[in-house]
Amino acid sequence: MDEAEGKRAVEIARQAIEMWVKSKEKLEPRQCEYPKSFDEKSGAFVTLFTYPNKELRGCIGYPEPSKPLIEALIDSAVSATQDPRFPPLLPDELNKVVIHVSILTKPEIIIVKNPKDYPDKIKRGDDGLIIEMGYNRGLLLPEVAEEYNMDAETFLSQTCLKAGLQDNAWLNKEIKIYKFQSKIFKEKEPNK
């Protein structure tokens, strides 16, 4: 995805968020112009940060390429305004948040003979993680490791906690760990 497509993805996320927060109406793909590449299936996340202090305000998305990017983008944008970790986004907050859109590669399972080898298979800042065990599943985007200065072991542990598991669950032979990369596009300030 090039910069122009990324900029358009952020504009569409902003449009979907504003439409939902103001009128509770969901933006339909036919209501906006978008590149043909957005019809291809892709994972995507939309993250909201308060402006200017950059505190997380919502983050929801699709880790798997299960639907066309345009649909994943709109669904994620609307859902990010209702992230259950926070109160729903209000109309007077629209000019107080910035939007980041992450376009994800398809997750690939990490294969190791010994679970202690997992940290060697993860590139800090490049790889995001999905951890699955039983019904538990957790995901952290690649930028989280950078933002919080996590080494690979800490990143694995934090992803386990996000999945509702013990922090050392990544050492369990029954666990499945996937990595993916993302390309991030973002507003510098609200509506910019």
Sequence and secondary structure as in RCSB ss.txt:
>XXXX:A:sequence
MDEAEGKRAVEIARQAIEMWVKSKEKLEPRQCEYPKSFDEKSGAFVTLFTYPNKELRGCIGYPEPSKPLIEALID
SAVSATQDPRFPPLLPDELNKVVIHVSILTKPEIIIVKNPKDYPDKIKRGDDGLIIEMGYNRGLLLPEVAEEYNM
DAETFLSQTCLKAGLQDNAWLNKEIKIYKFQSKIFKEKEPNK
>XXXX:A:secstr
  HHHHHHHHHHHHHHHHHHHHHS    GGGS   GGGGSB EEEEEEEETTT  EEEEEEESS  SBHHHHHHH
HHHHHTT TTS    GGGGGGEEEEEEEE   EE   SSGGGGGGG  TTT EEEEEETTEEEEE HHHHHHTT 
 HHHHHHHHHHHTTS TTGGGSTT EEEEE EEEEE SSTT 
